[in-house]
Amino acid sequence: MQVYVRDPQASLQRPEKELKAFAKVQLEPGERKTVTLSITRDALAYYDDLAGLWVAEAGEFELLVGASAQDIRATSTFALTATTRWPS
């Protein structure tokens, strides 16, 4: 399982999908498992080389979950309510 993050409102150009978490899961035919993956503030950030800081911009993000980048099976949105900056 792979989790991608998309930031459609970013103030700078970012990739369409950024891989942020994954887990390798072995399943037998018909078997189901629950997998928990976490997305942290760091996964939402980009590096601002002019300021020398990491930035996680407030705004709406999209989560994309799938077997691969070409095989997205579920999506969801969430909002980061405040912009944060921190040194590297």
Summary of the structure (lengths in Angstrom):
residues: 88
radius of gyration: 15.0
end to end distance: 29.0
largest distance: 51.4
contacts: 189
relative contact order: 0.29
helix: 5%
strand: 47%
